[in-house]
Amino acid sequence: MFITFEGIGGCGKSTQSKKVVEYLRKIGHEVFHTREPGGSPGAEEIRRLILEGDGNRWSAETEILLFNAARRDHLERLVWPAQKSGKIVISDRFVDSTRVYQGVARADLRGLVDELHTLVINYEADLTLVIDIDVKTAMERMSLRSGEQDRFDEMGMKFQQDLRDGYLSLGKEFPERCIIVDGLGPQDEVFSRVKAVVMKRLGT
């Protein structure tokens, strides 16, 4: 199974993905944990190109091409081999990030995102958990981070609201795959919601 976590910056998706990995390993599953953009060595190099620097360093079209290059390398070198060996793969972000960031919030390029995805990736997660919180809370959380913000985190409240709206729309577009999880509250409380979704999908 391939499980992905999505959401706006500061929503807690990285924390929750780690908690799921720890829990699944504890109950006996073999799990491979990764992230996008990045994961494989080549994809990590592309990650630095995408996330560092000025907010207008790349056009949205260029970002889409870079993300697809990183994603393909990530799948070939890490995700698909891990699945072939019988592991559950959990990724912090996947193609839904591109659908929302470049396809909706950065520019109206959803058609291009989907077309390129079909041509060079043509692969979807089995389950996607969208950790949803309000933009004000997310931005407050991001402001407390030390040196962890990327250029997308600094694009302002309207951009973050557009991202949130985009993720909520994906939940309606792909209701069987994309499950919206309330991300407000203590981490353990959020994890109980996340765990319930994951374990139901795993059939345990």
N, CA and C of each residue as an Amber inpcrd file, in Angstrom:
protein
   612
   0.8310000  -1.1880000   0.0000000   0.0000000   0.0000000   0.0000000
   0.8740000   1.2490000   0.0000000   0.4260000   2.2570000  -0.7000000
   1.1250000   3.5390000  -0.7790000   0.2200000   4.5960000  -0.1610000
   0.6540000   5.1560000   0.9750000  -0.1230000   6.1360000   1.7210000
   0.5980000   7.4690000   1.6990000  -0.1210000   8.5410000   1.3760000
   0.4980000   9.8650000   1.3360000  -0.2020000  10.8080000   2.3050000
   0.5720000  11.7830000   2.7810000   0.0580000  12.8250000   3.6600000
   0.1900000  14.1630000   2.9630000  -0.8810000  14.9620000   3.0230000
  -0.9070000  16.2550000   2.3540000  -1.4820000  17.3210000   3.2820000
  -1.2890000  18.5800000   2.8760000  -1.8570000  19.6960000   3.6280000
  -0.9820000  20.9200000   3.5070000  -1.5040000  22.0410000   3.9560000
  -0.7480000  23.2840000   3.8850000   0.3870000  23.2530000   4.8990000
   1.3690000  24.1410000   4.7050000   2.4720000  24.2270000   5.6450000
   1.9630000  24.5190000   7.0510000   2.5040000  23.8240000   8.0440000
   2.0940000  24.0460000   9.4220000   0.9030000  23.2240000   9.8680000
   0.3760000  22.3640000   8.9780000  -0.8240000  21.5910000   9.3400000
  -0.5170000  20.4170000  10.2610000   0.7350000  19.9780000  10.2840000
   1.1150000  18.8460000  11.1280000   1.2340000  17.5290000  10.3950000
   1.2150000  17.5580000   9.0680000   1.2490000  16.3140000   8.2940000
   2.5380000  15.5290000   8.5150000   3.6720000  16.2130000   8.6160000
   4.9380000  15.5030000   8.8120000   4.9540000  14.7940000  10.1640000
   4.4720000  15.4730000  11.1890000   4.3820000  14.8660000  12.5190000
   3.4790000  13.6470000  12.4900000   2.3290000  13.7710000  11.8480000
   1.3750000  12.6590000  11.8150000   1.8760000  11.4930000  10.9760000
   2.5790000  11.7820000   9.8730000   3.1160000  10.6790000   9.0660000
   4.1500000   9.8900000   9.8650000   4.9720000  10.5940000  10.6500000
   5.9600000   9.9100000  11.4860000   5.2780000   9.0500000  12.5440000
   4.2080000   9.5580000  13.1350000   3.4890000   8.8080000  14.1520000
   2.8790000   7.5310000  13.5650000   2.3550000   7.6380000  12.3490000
   1.7860000   6.4550000  11.6970000   2.8700000   5.4270000  11.4160000
   4.0110000   5.8830000  10.9300000   5.1270000   4.9710000  10.6620000
   5.5320000   4.2420000  11.9370000   5.6930000   4.9810000  13.0270000
   6.0930000   4.3770000  14.2990000   5.0560000   3.3600000  14.7670000
   3.7900000   3.7110000  14.6470000   2.7300000   2.8120000  15.1060000
   2.6770000   1.5370000  14.2690000   2.7330000   1.6680000  12.9480000
   2.6610000   0.4920000  12.0870000   3.8460000  -0.4370000  12.3040000
   5.0230000   0.1330000  12.5110000   6.1930000  -0.7120000  12.8030000
   6.0210000  -1.4250000  14.1360000   5.4460000  -0.7230000  15.0940000
   5.2440000  -1.2940000  16.4250000   4.3300000  -2.5070000  16.3920000
   3.3360000  -2.4900000  15.4850000   2.3990000  -3.6170000  15.4250000
   2.7990000  -4.6500000  14.3700000   4.0340000  -4.5080000  13.8500000
   4.5860000  -5.5850000  13.0350000   4.6570000  -5.3900000  11.5350000
   4.2870000  -4.2150000  11.0330000   4.3680000  -3.9700000   9.5980000
   5.7660000  -3.4900000   9.2050000   6.1840000  -3.8550000   7.9930000
   7.3930000  -3.2810000   7.4180000   6.9930000  -2.0070000   6.6890000
   7.6310000  -0.8990000   7.0480000   7.2290000   0.4030000   6.5130000
   8.4420000   1.1590000   6.0010000   8.2770000   1.7580000   4.8200000
   9.2940000   2.6450000   4.2640000   8.7350000   4.0590000   4.2940000
   9.4540000   4.9730000   4.9480000   8.9960000   6.3610000   5.1160000
   9.8480000   7.2780000   4.2480000   9.1940000   8.1450000   3.4750000
   9.9190000   9.0320000   2.5750000   9.2020000  10.3660000   2.4580000
   9.6900000  11.2300000   1.5660000   9.0710000  12.5480000   1.4120000
   9.2500000  13.0540000  -0.0080000   8.4200000  14.0500000  -0.3540000
   8.5660000  14.7510000  -1.6260000   8.5150000  16.2530000  -1.3820000
   9.1570000  17.0350000  -2.2400000  10.1300000  16.5510000  -3.2160000
  11.3590000  16.0290000  -2.4930000  11.9470000  15.0030000  -3.0290000
  13.1340000  14.4320000  -2.4050000  13.0240000  12.9320000  -2.2720000
  13.6900000  12.4070000  -1.2470000  13.7120000  10.9680000  -1.0190000
  14.9700000  10.3540000  -1.5750000  15.0320000  10.2070000  -2.8810000
  16.2250000   9.6610000  -3.5290000  17.2870000  10.7650000  -3.6650000
  18.5730000  10.3810000  -3.8280000  19.6310000  11.4000000  -3.9330000
  19.3870000  12.4250000  -5.0390000  18.9990000  11.9670000  -6.2130000
  18.7450000  12.9010000  -7.3080000  17.5760000  13.8170000  -7.0140000
  16.5160000  13.2590000  -6.4410000  15.3370000  14.0600000  -6.1110000
  15.6460000  15.0720000  -5.0070000  16.5540000  14.7200000  -4.0970000
  16.9360000  15.6700000  -3.0440000  17.6750000  16.8710000  -3.6410000
  18.4690000  16.6290000  -4.6710000  19.1460000  17.7500000  -5.3360000
  18.1250000  18.6740000  -5.9870000  17.1090000  18.0820000  -6.6160000
  16.0600000  18.8950000  -7.2390000  15.2610000  19.6220000  -6.1580000
  15.0640000  18.9900000  -5.0010000  14.3490000  19.6310000  -3.8900000
  14.9920000  20.9610000  -3.5170000  16.3200000  20.9530000  -3.4210000
  17.0160000  22.1960000  -3.0620000  16.7820000  23.2770000  -4.1180000
  16.7750000  22.8760000  -5.3780000  16.5210000  23.8440000  -6.4490000
  15.1260000  24.4530000  -6.3290000  14.1530000  23.6110000  -5.9780000
  12.7630000  24.0570000  -5.9470000  12.4630000  24.9290000  -4.7290000
  12.9030000  24.4980000  -3.5610000  12.4360000  25.1100000  -2.3200000
  13.2700000  26.2740000  -1.8200000  14.5130000  26.3580000  -2.2400000
  15.3640000  27.4300000  -1.7230000  15.3560000  28.6390000  -2.6420000
  15.6730000  29.7850000  -2.0870000  15.8040000  30.9960000  -2.8850000
  14.5710000  31.8730000  -2.8770000  14.5770000  32.8480000  -3.7480000
  13.4980000  33.8210000  -3.8510000  12.1830000  33.1630000  -4.2610000
  11.0680000  33.7190000  -3.7790000   9.7540000  33.1680000  -4.0790000
   9.4400000  33.1020000  -5.5530000  10.0130000  34.0230000  -6.3300000
   9.7570000  34.0580000  -7.7760000  10.9150000  33.4810000  -8.5900000
  11.6880000  32.6250000  -7.9480000  12.8630000  32.0550000  -8.6230000
  12.4680000  31.2740000  -9.8640000  11.3720000  30.5060000  -9.7770000
  10.9160000  29.6980000 -10.8960000   9.4860000  30.0660000 -11.2500000
   9.1420000  29.9200000 -12.5260000   7.7400000  30.0360000 -12.9220000
   7.0180000  28.7690000 -12.4790000   5.6910000  28.8370000 -12.4190000
   4.9120000  27.6560000 -12.0390000   5.1300000  26.5140000 -13.0270000
   5.2520000  26.8470000 -14.3140000   5.4810000  25.8100000 -15.3310000
   6.8100000  25.0830000 -15.1000000   7.8470000  25.8510000 -14.7670000
   9.1510000  25.2420000 -14.4990000   9.0860000  24.3660000 -13.2610000
   8.3740000  24.8280000 -12.2400000   8.2270000  24.0350000 -11.0240000
   7.5720000  22.6880000 -11.3200000   6.5590000  22.6930000 -12.1640000
   5.8770000  21.4400000 -12.5110000   6.8530000  20.4520000 -13.1450000
   7.6930000  20.9430000 -14.0520000   8.6770000  20.0760000 -14.7000000
   9.6830000  19.5350000 -13.6890000  10.1450000  20.3850000 -12.7890000
  11.1180000  19.9550000 -11.7770000  10.4960000  18.9180000 -10.8370000
   9.2680000  19.1660000 -10.4030000   8.6050000  18.2130000  -9.5120000
   8.4250000  16.8530000 -10.1820000   8.0640000  16.8490000 -11.4570000
   7.8940000  15.5730000 -12.1490000   9.2000000  14.8180000 -12.3000000
  10.2850000  15.5440000 -12.5540000  11.5960000  14.8970000 -12.6410000
  11.9730000  14.2630000 -11.3060000  11.7730000  15.0220000 -10.2200000
  12.0890000  14.5030000  -8.8900000  11.1910000  13.3150000  -8.5460000
   9.9200000  13.4190000  -8.8940000   8.9470000  12.3570000  -8.5540000
   9.2600000  11.0510000  -9.2830000   9.6100000  11.1580000 -10.5460000
   9.9180000   9.9540000 -11.3090000  11.1350000   9.2370000 -10.7290000
  12.1820000   9.9980000 -10.4090000  13.3820000   9.3980000  -9.8300000
  13.0640000   8.7650000  -8.4790000  12.2600000   9.4470000  -7.6840000
  11.8590000   8.9560000  -6.3640000  11.1120000   7.6290000  -6.4730000
  10.1770000   7.5470000  -7.4100000   9.4150000   6.3170000  -7.5970000
  10.3090000   5.1730000  -8.0630000  11.1280000   5.4410000  -9.0780000
  11.9580000   4.3810000  -9.6480000  12.9630000   3.8300000  -8.6480000
  13.5730000   4.7150000  -7.8790000  14.6880000   4.2950000  -7.0200000
  14.2680000   3.8550000  -5.6170000  13.1250000   4.3630000  -5.1190000
  12.7660000   4.0660000  -3.7320000  11.3620000   3.4840000  -3.5570000
  10.3560000   4.1790000  -4.0590000   8.9780000   3.7780000  -3.7480000
   8.6310000   2.4280000  -4.3440000   8.8110000   2.2710000  -5.6460000
   8.4380000   1.0040000  -6.2810000   9.2670000  -0.1750000  -5.7750000
  10.5970000  -0.0500000  -5.5790000  11.3460000  -1.1690000  -4.9960000
  10.8680000  -1.5310000  -3.5910000  10.5220000  -0.5270000  -2.7870000
  10.0330000  -0.8090000  -1.4300000   8.7170000  -1.5600000  -1.4800000
   7.8370000  -1.1550000  -2.3850000   6.5600000  -1.8600000  -2.5260000
   6.7680000  -3.2900000  -3.0170000   7.6840000  -3.4440000  -3.9520000
   7.9520000  -4.7740000  -4.5070000   8.4680000  -5.7240000  -3.4220000
   9.1670000  -5.1660000  -2.4370000   9.6920000  -6.0020000  -1.3490000
   8.6600000  -6.2450000  -0.2560000   7.4390000  -5.7150000  -0.4360000
   6.3630000  -5.9960000   0.5060000   6.1370000  -4.9580000   1.5800000
   6.8030000  -3.8260000   1.4840000   6.6630000  -2.7890000   2.5040000
   5.4740000  -1.8660000   2.2210000   4.8740000  -1.3480000   3.2910000
   3.9440000  -0.2280000   3.1770000   4.7930000   1.0150000   2.9870000
   4.4660000   1.8420000   2.0140000   5.2170000   3.0770000   1.7710000
   4.3750000   4.2660000   2.2160000   4.9740000   5.1120000   3.0440000
   4.3000000   6.3250000   3.5020000   5.1380000   7.5210000   3.0910000
   4.5150000   8.4430000   2.3620000   5.2390000   9.6100000   1.8460000
   4.6080000  10.9070000   2.3380000   5.4680000  11.7900000   2.7940000
   5.0670000  13.1480000   3.1530000   5.0330000  13.9510000   1.8530000
   3.8550000  14.0760000   1.2550000   3.5390000  14.7120000  -0.0220000
   3.7470000  13.7660000  -1.2100000   2.9440000  14.0300000  -2.2620000
   3.0670000  13.3450000  -3.5470000   2.4240000  14.2560000  -4.5920000
   1.8260000  13.7170000  -5.6240000   1.3480000  14.5280000  -6.7480000
   0.2500000  15.5170000  -6.3660000  -0.5170000  15.2360000  -5.3020000
  -1.5650000  16.1800000  -4.9130000  -0.9870000  17.5400000  -4.5360000
   0.2380000  17.5650000  -4.0250000   0.8750000  18.8540000  -3.7430000
   1.0510000  19.6660000  -5.0170000   1.4660000  19.0110000  -6.0960000
   1.6330000  19.7120000  -7.3650000   0.2860000  20.1540000  -7.9140000
  -0.7210000  19.2900000  -7.7800000  -2.0680000  19.6570000  -8.2370000
  -2.5570000  20.9290000  -7.5430000  -2.2300000  21.0730000  -6.2590000
  -2.7350000  22.2110000  -5.4980000  -1.8120000  23.4250000  -5.5970000
  -0.5110000  23.2260000  -5.3810000   0.4180000  24.3620000  -5.3760000
   0.5430000  24.9920000  -6.7600000   0.9020000  24.1890000  -7.7620000
   1.1130000  24.7350000  -9.1030000  -0.1700000  24.7160000  -9.9460000
  -1.0540000  23.7890000  -9.6620000  -2.2570000  23.6670000 -10.4690000
  -3.3600000  24.6310000 -10.1060000  -3.3400000  25.1200000  -8.8430000
  -4.4090000  26.0010000  -8.3840000  -3.8730000  27.2860000  -7.7710000
  -3.0350000  27.1710000  -6.7310000  -2.6450000  28.3490000  -5.9520000
  -1.6330000  29.2380000  -6.6620000  -0.6290000  28.6380000  -7.3000000
   0.4030000  29.4280000  -7.9840000  -0.0780000  29.9330000  -9.3300000
  -0.8310000  29.1090000 -10.0380000  -1.3250000  29.4520000 -11.3720000
  -2.4550000  28.4970000 -11.7220000  -3.2210000  28.8580000 -12.7220000
  -4.3370000  28.0140000 -13.1480000  -3.8240000  26.9790000 -14.1520000
  -3.0660000  25.9990000 -13.6340000  -2.3760000  25.0510000 -14.5040000
  -2.7320000  23.5970000 -14.1830000  -3.9010000  23.3780000 -13.6180000
  -4.2710000  22.0220000 -13.2290000  -4.2670000  21.0750000 -14.4260000
  -4.7230000  21.5460000 -15.5910000  -4.7310000  20.6960000 -16.7810000
  -3.3430000  20.2360000 -17.1610000  -2.3770000  21.1450000 -17.1040000
  -0.9920000  20.8030000 -17.4270000  -0.4240000  19.8290000 -16.3970000
  -0.7210000  20.0650000 -15.1350000  -0.2490000  19.1670000 -14.0740000
  -0.7400000  17.7440000 -14.3380000  -2.0280000  17.6010000 -14.6230000
  -2.5920000  16.2660000 -14.8340000  -2.0690000  15.6130000 -16.1110000
  -1.8930000  16.4160000 -17.1500000  -1.3990000  15.8600000 -18.4080000
   0.0210000  15.3250000 -18.2590000   0.8890000  16.1080000 -17.6380000
   2.2700000  15.6600000 -17.4360000   2.3300000  14.4760000 -16.4780000
   1.4790000  14.4970000 -15.4690000   1.4450000  13.3750000 -14.5190000
   1.0890000  12.0750000 -15.2470000   0.1060000  12.1390000 -16.1150000
  -0.2960000  10.9550000 -16.8760000   0.8270000  10.4790000 -17.7840000
   1.5290000  11.4040000 -18.3970000   2.5770000  11.0450000 -19.3480000
   3.8080000  10.4350000 -18.6810000   4.2490000  11.0000000 -17.5560000
   5.5450000  10.5740000 -17.0090000   5.4620000   9.8410000 -15.6680000
   4.3200000   9.9130000 -14.9810000   4.1780000   9.2480000 -13.6870000
   3.0930000   8.1770000 -13.7440000   1.8740000   8.5990000 -14.0060000
   0.7310000   7.6880000 -14.1630000   0.5930000   6.7270000 -12.9760000
   0.6770000   7.2650000 -11.7910000   0.6140000   6.4560000 -10.5710000
   0.0040000   7.3000000  -9.4590000  -0.8940000   6.6900000  -8.6670000
  -1.5630000   7.4010000  -7.5800000  -1.3820000   6.6390000  -6.2690000
  -1.5220000   7.3560000  -5.1740000  -1.5140000   6.7180000  -3.8650000
  -2.7720000   5.8810000  -3.6870000  -2.6960000   4.8830000  -2.8090000
  -3.8770000   4.1050000  -2.4490000  -4.7500000   4.8740000  -1.4650000
  -4.1030000   5.6660000  -0.6170000  -4.8050000   6.4510000   0.3990000
  -4.0440000   7.7480000   0.6230000  -4.7740000   8.8640000   0.6470000
  -4.1800000  10.1710000   0.9250000  -4.9220000  10.8060000   2.0830000
  -4.1740000  11.1790000   3.1230000  -4.7670000  11.8720000   4.2580000
  -4.4140000  13.3490000   4.1630000  -5.4180000  14.1920000   4.0450000
  -5.2220000  15.6370000   4.0080000  -5.4610000  16.1640000   5.4220000
  -4.4010000  16.6430000   6.0650000  -4.5270000  17.1940000   7.4150000
  -4.9520000  18.6510000   7.2730000  -6.1410000  18.9540000   7.7410000
  -6.7330000  20.2700000   7.4920000  -6.7960000  21.1160000   8.7620000
  -6.2500000  22.3340000   8.6590000  -6.4070000  23.3210000   9.7260000
  -6.6240000  24.6830000   9.0870000  -7.0930000  25.6390000   9.8870000
  -7.3090000  26.9760000   9.3540000  -5.9640000  27.6580000   9.0990000
  -5.9700000  28.5890000   8.1660000  -4.7370000  29.2380000   7.7140000
  -4.0750000  30.0440000   8.8360000  -4.8540000  30.7290000   9.6480000
  -4.2870000  31.5430000  10.7230000  -3.4580000  30.6800000  11.6690000
  -4.0130000  29.5440000  12.0770000  -3.2750000  28.6450000  12.9720000
  -2.0290000  28.0960000  12.2840000  -2.1510000  27.7380000  11.0120000
  -1.0020000  27.2040000  10.2810000   0.1270000  28.2270000  10.2100000
  -0.2140000  29.4840000   9.9260000   0.8170000  30.5150000   9.8090000
   1.4460000  30.8300000  11.1560000   0.6780000  30.7450000  12.2160000
   1.2410000  30.9370000  13.5550000   2.2490000  29.8400000  13.8680000
   1.9120000  28.6140000  13.4890000   2.8380000  27.4960000  13.7070000
   4.1100000  27.6780000  12.8920000   3.9590000  28.0960000  11.6330000
   5.1360000  28.2660000  10.7760000   6.0520000  29.3650000  11.2810000
   5.4740000  30.3910000  11.8850000   6.2910000  31.5000000  12.3930000
   7.1690000  31.0700000  13.5600000   6.8060000  29.9630000  14.2170000
   7.5760000  29.4700000  15.3570000   8.7060000  28.5350000  14.9480000
   8.7080000  28.1450000  13.6740000   9.7750000  27.2740000  13.1970000
  11.0780000  28.0510000  13.1000000  12.1790000  27.3550000  13.3610000
  13.4830000  28.0030000  13.2600000  14.2330000  27.4680000  12.0530000
  14.2910000  28.2720000  10.9820000  15.0700000  27.9040000   9.8020000
  14.4720000  26.8110000   8.9560000  13.1880000  26.4700000   9.1260000
  12.5820000  25.3750000   8.3800000  11.6400000  25.8470000   7.2740000
  11.3900000  27.1300000   7.1640000  10.4470000  27.5930000   6.1650000
  11.0660000  27.5610000   4.7700000  10.2450000  27.2000000   3.7780000
  10.7050000  27.2660000   2.4070000  10.0230000  28.4490000   1.7270000
  10.3370000  28.6800000   0.4650000   9.8340000  29.8850000  -0.1860000
   8.3250000  29.8720000  -0.3670000   7.6920000  28.6940000  -0.3940000
   6.2410000  28.6320000  -0.4940000   5.5720000  29.0660000   0.8120000
   6.2400000  28.7960000   1.9460000   5.6860000  29.1800000   3.2350000
   5.6250000  30.6930000   3.4030000   6.3990000  31.4060000   2.6090000
   6.5100000  32.8520000   2.7700000   5.6640000  33.6370000   1.7730000
   4.7480000  32.9770000   1.0850000   3.9650000  33.6420000   0.0350000
   2.6840000  34.2950000   0.5160000   2.4500000  34.3220000   1.8230000
   1.3420000  35.0970000   2.3590000   0.0660000  34.3350000   2.6270000
  -0.8530000  35.0100000   3.3320000  -2.0830000  34.3700000   3.7910000
  -3.0060000  33.9740000   2.6440000  -3.1450000  34.8310000   1.6280000
  -4.0410000  34.4930000   0.5140000  -3.5710000  33.2270000  -0.1870000
  -2.2550000  33.1160000  -0.3960000  -1.7120000  31.9170000  -1.0290000
  -2.0260000  30.6880000  -0.1940000  -1.8420000  30.7890000   1.1180000
  -2.1230000  29.6500000   1.9960000  -3.6030000  29.2880000   1.9850000
  -4.4800000  30.3090000   1.9170000  -5.9160000  30.0240000   1.8530000
  -6.2720000  29.3350000   0.5420000  -5.6400000  29.7790000  -0.5530000
  -5.8680000  29.1200000  -1.8450000  -5.4260000  27.6570000  -1.7890000
  -4.3110000  27.4030000  -1.0940000  -3.8420000  26.0230000  -0.9300000
  -4.8660000  25.1950000  -0.1600000  -5.3380000  25.7500000   0.9460000
  -6.3130000  25.0090000   1.7520000  -7.5650000  24.6980000   0.9410000
  -8.0600000  25.6930000   0.2290000  -9.2490000  25.4830000  -0.6020000
  -9.0010000  24.4030000  -1.6510000  -7.7840000  24.4060000  -2.2120000
  -7.4330000  23.4030000  -3.2100000  -7.4330000  22.0000000  -2.6350000
  -6.9010000  21.8540000  -1.4190000  -6.8840000  20.5320000  -0.7930000
  -8.2920000  20.0530000  -0.4490000  -9.1200000  20.9480000   0.0400000
 -10.4940000  20.5650000   0.3550000 -11.2350000  20.1400000  -0.9100000
 -10.9380000  20.7860000  -2.0270000 -11.5570000  20.4130000  -3.3030000
 -11.1240000  19.0240000  -3.7430000  -9.8550000  18.6670000  -3.4720000
  -9.3930000  17.3260000  -3.8260000 -10.1580000  16.2600000  -3.0570000
 -10.5200000  16.5850000  -1.8130000 -11.2950000  15.6420000  -1.0280000
 -12.6430000  15.3390000  -1.6710000 -13.2100000  16.3340000  -2.3370000
 -14.4820000  16.1350000  -3.0380000 -14.2720000  15.4460000  -4.3850000
 -13.1370000  15.7370000  -5.0220000 -12.8530000  15.1620000  -6.3420000
 -12.4900000  13.6830000  -6.2640000 -11.7550000  13.3200000  -5.2130000
 -11.3050000  11.9320000  -5.0400000 -11.7450000  11.4070000  -3.6690000
 -13.0450000  11.2880000  -3.4230000 -13.5240000  10.9500000  -2.0740000
 -13.0880000   9.5810000  -1.5680000 -12.8280000   8.6400000  -2.4610000
 -12.4050000   7.3050000  -2.0210000 -10.9440000   7.2900000  -1.5840000
 -10.1500000   8.1410000  -2.2120000  -8.7090000   8.1590000  -1.9180000
  -8.3160000   9.2460000  -0.9240000  -8.8450000  10.4500000  -1.0870000
  -8.4460000  11.6050000  -0.2640000  -9.4020000  11.7780000   0.9090000
  -8.9040000  11.5540000   2.0980000  -9.7050000  11.6870000   3.3090000
  -9.2510000  12.9350000   4.0660000 -10.1810000  13.8370000   4.3310000
  -9.8680000  15.0610000   5.0740000  -9.9150000  14.7500000   6.5620000
  -8.8330000  15.0810000   7.2650000  -8.7420000  14.8170000   8.7010000
  -8.5680000  16.1470000   9.4300000  -9.3770000  16.3870000  10.4330000
  -9.2710000  17.6030000  11.2370000  -7.9250000  17.6140000  11.9530000
  -7.1040000  18.6420000  11.6690000  -5.7760000  18.7090000  12.2460000
  -5.6640000  19.5680000  13.4870000  -6.7800000  20.1070000  13.9740000
  -6.7480000  20.9360000  15.1770000  -6.7900000  20.0700000  16.4310000
  -6.1310000  20.5540000  17.4750000  -6.1130000  19.8340000  18.7390000
  -4.7460000  19.2580000  19.0460000  -4.5860000  18.6390000  20.2100000
  -3.3090000  18.0140000  20.5800000  -2.8850000  16.9600000  19.5630000
  -1.5720000  16.7620000  19.4300000  -1.0480000  15.8160000  18.4380000
  -1.6290000  14.4180000  18.6080000  -1.7520000  13.9450000  19.8420000
  -2.2590000  12.5900000  20.0640000  -3.7320000  12.4830000  19.6810000
  -4.4760000  13.5690000  19.8690000  -5.8870000  13.5750000  19.4850000
  -6.0280000  13.4970000  17.9660000  -5.1870000  14.2650000  17.2560000
  -5.1850000  14.2250000  15.7970000  -4.7590000  12.8370000  15.3270000
  -3.7560000  12.2810000  15.9930000  -3.2680000  10.9550000  15.5920000
  -4.3520000   9.8940000  15.7280000  -5.1970000  10.0030000  16.7350000
  -6.2640000   9.0080000  16.8880000  -7.1940000   9.0370000  15.6800000
  -7.4230000  10.2300000  15.1140000  -8.2510000  10.3390000  13.9100000
  -7.5240000   9.7410000  12.7080000  -6.2490000  10.0790000  12.6010000
  -5.4390000   9.5750000  11.4890000  -5.3440000   8.0520000  11.5460000
  -5.0530000   7.5310000  12.7160000  -4.8970000   6.0820000  12.8850000
  -6.1720000   5.3450000  12.5020000  -7.3230000   5.8980000  12.8730000
  -8.5900000   5.2490000  12.5540000  -8.7790000   5.1110000  11.0440000
  -8.3970000   6.1530000  10.3080000  -8.5220000   6.1150000   8.8450000
  -7.5740000   5.0730000   8.2530000  -6.3240000   5.0960000   8.7070000
  -5.3140000   4.1880000   8.1570000  -5.6560000   2.7350000   8.4550000
  -6.0350000   2.4460000   9.6880000  -6.2990000   1.0640000  10.0620000
  -7.5620000   0.5310000   9.3750000  -8.5480000   1.3890000   9.1680000
  -9.7360000   0.9650000   8.4330000  -9.3700000   0.5780000   7.0130000
  -8.4840000   1.3770000   6.3760000  -8.0930000   1.0950000   4.9980000
  -7.2290000  -0.1630000   4.9140000  -6.4330000  -0.4010000   5.9470000
  -5.6100000  -1.6130000   5.9820000  -6.4440000  -2.8550000   6.3170000
  -7.6690000  -2.6210000   6.7790000  -8.5410000  -3.7430000   7.0770000
  -8.2420000  -4.4170000   8.3880000  -7.6820000  -3.6410000   9.3360000
  -7.3590000  -4.2230000  10.6630000  -7.9770000  -3.4100000  11.7760000
